[in-house]
Amino acid sequence: MQPVAAICLVFSLVLSAALWIYLVRVCFAQSTAHGVVALLLPPVALLSLLPAWQQHRQLFVMALGALGFISIAFILG
């Protein structure tokens, strides 16, 4: 694995972990059931926040950033 791909992989993992923690926090603020869904199925919880994307814009920016970094790592890897 090339060094740039390894760095991008680490960035994507760290960003994904931060995104998951923030997603759980936001979802538990809405309801307990939504928080449990965020714990067990984070992509479903993120998709359920899609109608209110303007309020939670930072979540979607972080998700796109993690997706970008993992894509770069996959391409260069």
Contacts in CASP RR format, 6 or more apart in sequence:
PFRMAT RR
TARGET T0000
AUTHOR 0000-0000-0000
METHOD contacts of the structure
MODEL  1
MQPVAAICLVFSLVLSAALWIYLVRVCFAQSTAHGVVALLLPPVALLSLL
PAWQQHRQLFVMALGALGFISIAFILG
1 9 0 8 1.000
1 77 0 8 1.000
2 76 0 8 1.000
2 77 0 8 1.000
4 72 0 8 1.000
4 76 0 8 1.000
5 72 0 8 1.000
5 73 0 8 1.000
5 74 0 8 1.000
5 76 0 8 1.000
5 77 0 8 1.000
6 73 0 8 1.000
8 69 0 8 1.000
8 70 0 8 1.000
8 72 0 8 1.000
8 73 0 8 1.000
8 76 0 8 1.000
9 69 0 8 1.000
9 70 0 8 1.000
9 73 0 8 1.000
11 69 0 8 1.000
12 65 0 8 1.000
12 66 0 8 1.000
12 67 0 8 1.000
12 68 0 8 1.000
12 69 0 8 1.000
12 70 0 8 1.000
12 73 0 8 1.000
15 62 0 8 1.000
15 65 0 8 1.000
15 66 0 8 1.000
15 69 0 8 1.000
16 66 0 8 1.000
18 62 0 8 1.000
19 59 0 8 1.000
19 62 0 8 1.000
19 63 0 8 1.000
19 66 0 8 1.000
20 38 0 8 1.000
20 42 0 8 1.000
22 58 0 8 1.000
22 59 0 8 1.000
22 62 0 8 1.000
23 38 0 8 1.000
23 42 0 8 1.000
23 45 0 8 1.000
23 46 0 8 1.000
23 49 0 8 1.000
23 59 0 8 1.000
24 35 0 8 1.000
24 38 0 8 1.000
24 39 0 8 1.000
24 42 0 8 1.000
26 38 0 8 1.000
26 49 0 8 1.000
26 56 0 8 1.000
26 59 0 8 1.000
27 34 0 8 1.000
27 35 0 8 1.000
27 37 0 8 1.000
27 38 0 8 1.000
27 45 0 8 1.000
27 49 0 8 1.000
28 34 0 8 1.000
28 35 0 8 1.000
28 38 0 8 1.000
34 45 0 8 1.000
34 48 0 8 1.000
35 45 0 8 1.000
37 44 0 8 1.000
37 45 0 8 1.000
37 48 0 8 1.000
38 45 0 8 1.000
46 59 0 8 1.000
46 60 0 8 1.000
46 63 0 8 1.000
49 56 0 8 1.000
49 59 0 8 1.000
53 60 0 8 1.000
END
